[in-house]
């Protein structure tokens, strides 16, 4: 039986080849029991945070978050307060936000592709010396 991703830690063993670190930050109850296999199978090392619901979110209390500091990209739920705090602490970090053009029924595959595009765009911006969008709204592959 597969186990879900432990909250707020990276899944891959320390001796494994480094995979891009994806932080999924969302308070949707179904995510608390997910194993995030589609993201792992797509090559990401995944950590999960259920957001500030527990009242312990360091970003909302004037401090950085250790898990966020280790992330390469964030897939974020609809809470714009936390997304704004993420961008304030880590303006270089691509944040893919669910909402806007991404429907509630968007496939996991569509979310994986949106995260990949955000990492590719960030790499291009780094190479070109420019800055990317602060928060990218994810869209499903068929809704470009």
C-alpha positions as CSV (number, residue, x, y, z in Angstrom):
1,X,0.0,0.0,0.0
2,X,1.3,3.4,-0.9
3,X,1.7,5.9,1.9
4,X,0.8,9.6,1.5
5,X,3.5,12.2,1.4
6,X,4.5,13.3,4.9
7,X,3.5,16.8,5.5
8,X,6.1,19.5,5.2
9,X,9.0,17.3,4.2
10,X,10.6,16.2,0.9
11,X,9.8,12.7,-0.2
12,X,12.9,11.5,-2.0
13,X,15.8,10.0,0.0
14,X,18.8,12.2,0.5
15,X,21.0,10.0,-1.5
16,X,18.7,10.0,-4.6
17,X,19.4,12.1,-7.7
18,X,18.0,15.6,-7.0
19,X,14.6,16.1,-8.5
20,X,12.9,19.5,-8.8
21,X,11.3,20.3,-5.4
22,X,7.5,20.9,-5.7
23,X,5.7,22.3,-2.7
24,X,1.9,21.8,-2.9
25,X,0.2,24.3,-0.7
26,X,-3.5,23.9,-0.5
27,X,-6.1,23.3,2.3
28,X,-8.3,21.0,0.2
29,X,-9.1,18.0,2.5
30,X,-8.5,15.4,-0.2
31,X,-4.9,16.5,-0.6
32,X,-4.1,15.5,3.0
33,X,-4.4,11.8,2.1
34,X,-2.9,12.0,-1.4
35,X,0.4,10.3,-2.3
36,X,0.9,12.7,-5.2
37,X,2.0,9.8,-7.5
38,X,1.4,11.7,-10.7
39,X,3.8,14.5,-9.7
40,X,6.4,12.0,-8.4
41,X,6.1,10.0,-11.6
42,X,6.6,13.2,-13.6
43,X,9.9,13.7,-11.9
44,X,9.1,15.9,-9.0
45,X,10.1,15.5,-5.3
46,X,6.9,16.6,-3.5
47,X,6.2,18.2,-0.1
48,X,2.7,19.1,1.0
49,X,1.5,21.9,3.3
50,X,-2.2,22.3,4.1
51,X,-1.8,26.0,4.6
52,X,-2.5,28.3,7.5
53,X,-5.6,26.5,8.8
54,X,-3.6,25.2,11.7
55,X,-2.5,28.7,12.6
56,X,1.1,27.7,12.5
57,X,2.0,29.2,9.1
58,X,5.3,31.0,9.6
59,X,4.8,33.2,6.5
60,X,1.8,34.8,8.2
61,X,3.7,35.4,11.4
62,X,6.6,37.3,9.9
63,X,9.0,34.4,9.3
64,X,10.3,32.4,6.3
65,X,9.2,28.7,5.9
66,X,12.0,26.1,5.8
67,X,10.1,23.9,3.4
68,X,9.3,26.8,1.1
69,X,13.0,27.8,1.2
70,X,13.9,24.4,-0.3
71,X,11.2,24.5,-3.1
72,X,11.9,25.0,-6.7
73,X,8.2,25.7,-7.6
74,X,4.9,26.0,-5.7
75,X,1.5,24.7,-6.8
76,X,-0.8,26.8,-4.8
77,X,-4.5,26.6,-3.9
78,X,-6.9,29.6,-4.2
79,X,-5.8,31.4,-1.0
80,X,-4.2,34.6,-2.3
81,X,-3.0,35.8,1.2
82,X,-0.5,32.9,1.4
83,X,0.5,33.2,-2.3
84,X,1.3,36.9,-1.7
85,X,3.4,36.0,1.3
86,X,5.2,33.3,-0.7
87,X,6.1,35.9,-3.4
88,X,7.2,38.4,-0.8
89,X,9.7,36.0,0.9
90,X,10.8,34.3,-2.4
91,X,10.2,36.5,-5.4
92,X,12.4,34.2,-7.5
93,X,10.1,31.2,-6.9
94,X,7.6,30.3,-9.6
95,X,4.1,30.0,-8.1
96,X,1.4,28.2,-10.1
97,X,-2.0,29.2,-8.6
98,X,-5.1,27.2,-9.0
99,X,-7.9,29.6,-9.8
100,X,-8.9,31.9,-12.6
101,X,-8.5,29.8,-15.8
102,X,-8.0,26.5,-14.1
103,X,-11.3,24.8,-13.5
104,X,-12.0,22.8,-10.3
105,X,-12.1,19.7,-12.5
106,X,-8.7,20.3,-14.2
107,X,-6.9,17.1,-14.5
108,X,-3.8,16.3,-12.5
109,X,-2.0,16.0,-15.8
110,X,-2.9,19.6,-16.6
111,X,-1.5,20.7,-13.2
112,X,1.7,18.7,-13.8
113,X,2.1,20.4,-17.2
114,X,1.5,23.9,-15.7
115,X,4.2,23.3,-13.0
116,X,6.6,22.1,-15.7
117,X,5.9,25.2,-17.8
118,X,6.4,27.5,-14.8
119,X,9.8,25.9,-14.1
120,X,10.8,26.2,-17.8
121,X,9.7,29.8,-17.9
122,X,11.7,30.6,-14.7
123,X,14.8,28.9,-16.2
124,X,14.5,31.0,-19.4
125,X,14.0,34.2,-17.3
126,X,17.1,33.4,-15.2
127,X,19.1,32.8,-18.4
128,X,17.9,36.0,-19.9
129,X,18.3,38.1,-16.7
130,X,14.6,39.0,-16.6
131,X,11.9,38.4,-14.0
132,X,8.9,36.3,-14.7
133,X,5.3,36.8,-13.6
134,X,4.9,36.8,-9.9
135,X,2.1,34.3,-9.9
136,X,1.2,32.1,-12.8
137,X,-2.4,31.0,-13.2
138,X,-2.4,27.4,-14.2
139,X,-4.5,26.4,-17.2
140,X,-5.4,23.0,-18.4
141,X,-3.5,21.9,-21.6
142,X,-6.6,22.2,-23.8
143,X,-7.3,25.8,-22.6
144,X,-4.3,27.8,-23.7
